[in-house]
Amino acid sequence: MTHDTPSGAAAPDPRREAALAALRRVYDPEMPVNIYELGLIYGLEVDPAGVASVRMTLTAPNCPVAGTLPGEVERAVRAVPGVTDVKLELTFDPPWSKDRMSEAAKLALGIEDIIPIARLRR
């Protein structure tokens, strides 16, 4: 949901923005990067009634936190003021890969240089 601003442009829903901030405080215990930057969150919407729909994945189906991380995500989003319910979908389609990580996450984990070589060749 978005709100109209005086200029007529749509403003982001503050509940969605707060839910994103909450997700940035949830960490995979095996990595020093939050799950949002890791690219584990595929989608987040908050409807007018305050129901948050979260579509997420794990790094692998047999991930050691498969039994706990989705519950942590649900609790974090449910704690956001204005969120009345959370519908969480755990999916492995498409499968997670390091390409879903932000550049900041890749840098923090030492996976790649911050500027991919392909960009330097331009």
Secondary structure by P-SEA (a helix, b strand, c coil): cccccccccccccaaaaaaaaaaaacccccccccccccccccccccccccbbbbbbccccccccccccaaaaaaaaaaacccccbbbbbbbcccccccccccaaaaaaaccccccccccccc
